[in-house]
Amino acid sequence: MKRIEPAAIQQLLDQLKGEEVYIHLEMTTGAYAAHRGEANLAATAFISNAIVTYSQGSIAGEGPYRVGLKTEKGWVFAQGLTHWEDAEHDKLIAAGHDGDGKLVVALQISREPF
């Protein structure tokens, strides 16, 4: 993965706008390491292969970035994104890593299930 390029992400969001797409979105504050008995509260949120159609998609921020997708009845929102995989031309794979390189948030959007 490499550092996010906002213009390239915006282009992908525009390309997929108005189509039924699959969303994978997860956030963790250390839940993957909770088994080690750390004192901090570990939380996680996870949704995979939810089908949405969005009428507006945008990336904002100076880094870390946030991506918002406006759906018919609400929003899908991910904040804290730092890196992306640009090898895929028809799907978005983005992630946010903390200062130690640990995953904090992931957002994937594709025409195909994950």
C-alpha positions as CSV (number, residue, x, y, z in Angstrom):
1,M,0.0,0.0,0.0
2,K,1.1,3.6,-0.6
3,R,0.1,7.0,0.7
4,I,-3.3,8.2,-0.4
5,E,-3.5,10.3,-3.5
6,P,-6.8,12.2,-3.1
7,A,-7.3,13.0,-6.8
8,A,-7.0,9.3,-7.7
9,I,-9.4,8.2,-5.0
10,Q,-11.9,10.9,-6.1
11,Q,-11.7,9.5,-9.6
12,L,-12.5,6.0,-8.4
13,L,-15.4,7.3,-6.3
14,D,-16.8,9.2,-9.3
15,Q,-16.4,6.1,-11.4
16,L,-18.4,3.9,-9.1
17,K,-21.1,6.5,-8.3
18,G,-24.7,5.5,-9.1
19,E,-23.8,1.8,-9.3
20,E,-24.7,-1.0,-6.8
21,V,-21.4,-1.7,-5.0
22,Y,-20.2,-3.8,-2.2
23,I,-18.8,-2.1,0.9
24,H,-16.4,-3.4,3.4
25,L,-15.8,-1.1,6.4
26,E,-14.0,-1.9,9.6
27,M,-12.6,0.1,12.5
28,T,-10.6,-1.1,15.4
29,T,-9.0,0.6,18.4
30,G,-6.9,-2.5,19.2
31,A,-9.4,-5.3,19.4
32,Y,-7.0,-7.5,17.5
33,A,-4.6,-7.2,20.4
34,A,-7.2,-7.3,23.2
35,H,-6.3,-10.9,24.1
36,R,-3.0,-9.6,25.5
37,G,-4.8,-8.2,28.5
38,E,-4.2,-4.5,27.7
39,A,-6.0,-2.1,30.0
40,N,-7.4,0.2,27.3
41,L,-10.9,-0.4,26.0
42,A,-10.7,-2.2,22.7
43,A,-13.5,-1.6,20.2
44,T,-14.3,-2.7,16.7
45,A,-16.9,-2.1,14.0
46,F,-17.2,-4.4,11.0
47,I,-19.5,-4.6,8.0
48,S,-18.7,-6.7,4.9
49,N,-20.4,-7.1,1.6
50,A,-23.1,-4.6,2.3
51,I,-24.7,-3.5,-1.0
52,V,-25.1,0.3,-1.4
53,T,-25.6,2.8,-4.2
54,Y,-24.3,6.2,-3.6
55,S,-25.2,9.5,-5.3
56,Q,-22.2,11.4,-4.1
57,G,-18.7,10.2,-3.0
58,S,-15.9,12.4,-1.8
59,I,-12.6,12.4,-0.1
60,A,-11.6,15.3,2.1
61,G,-8.9,16.3,4.6
62,E,-5.2,17.0,4.6
63,G,-4.2,13.5,5.7
64,P,-5.4,11.4,7.4
65,Y,-8.3,11.5,5.0
66,R,-12.0,10.9,5.3
67,V,-14.3,9.4,2.6
68,G,-18.0,9.9,2.6
69,L,-20.7,8.2,0.5
70,K,-24.1,9.7,0.3
71,T,-26.8,7.0,0.0
72,E,-30.5,7.4,-0.5
73,K,-31.2,7.3,3.2
74,G,-28.0,8.3,4.9
75,W,-24.2,8.3,4.7
76,V,-21.3,5.8,4.9
77,F,-18.3,7.5,6.4
78,A,-14.7,6.5,7.1
79,Q,-12.2,8.7,8.7
80,G,-8.5,8.2,9.4
81,L,-7.5,6.8,6.0
82,T,-3.7,7.0,5.2
83,H,-2.9,4.4,2.6
84,W,-4.5,2.8,-0.5
85,E,-3.8,0.1,-3.1
86,D,-3.7,1.6,-6.5
87,A,-3.3,-1.7,-8.5
88,E,-7.0,-2.1,-8.8
89,H,-8.7,0.2,-11.4
90,D,-12.3,-0.7,-10.6
91,K,-12.3,-0.9,-6.8
92,L,-11.1,1.1,-3.9
93,I,-9.0,-0.5,-1.2
94,A,-8.0,2.0,1.5
95,A,-6.7,1.8,5.1
96,G,-5.7,3.9,8.0
97,H,-2.7,3.0,10.0
98,D,-1.5,4.5,13.3
99,G,2.0,5.7,14.1
100,D,3.1,2.1,14.8
101,G,1.7,0.8,11.5
102,K,-1.3,-0.9,13.0
103,L,-4.6,-1.0,11.2
104,V,-7.2,1.5,12.6
105,V,-9.7,1.7,9.8
106,A,-10.3,0.0,6.4
107,L,-12.7,0.9,3.6
108,Q,-13.2,-1.2,0.4
109,I,-15.6,-0.5,-2.4
110,S,-16.1,-2.8,-5.3
111,R,-18.6,-4.0,-8.0
112,E,-17.8,-7.6,-6.8
113,P,-18.1,-9.1,-3.2
114,F,-15.0,-9.3,-1.0
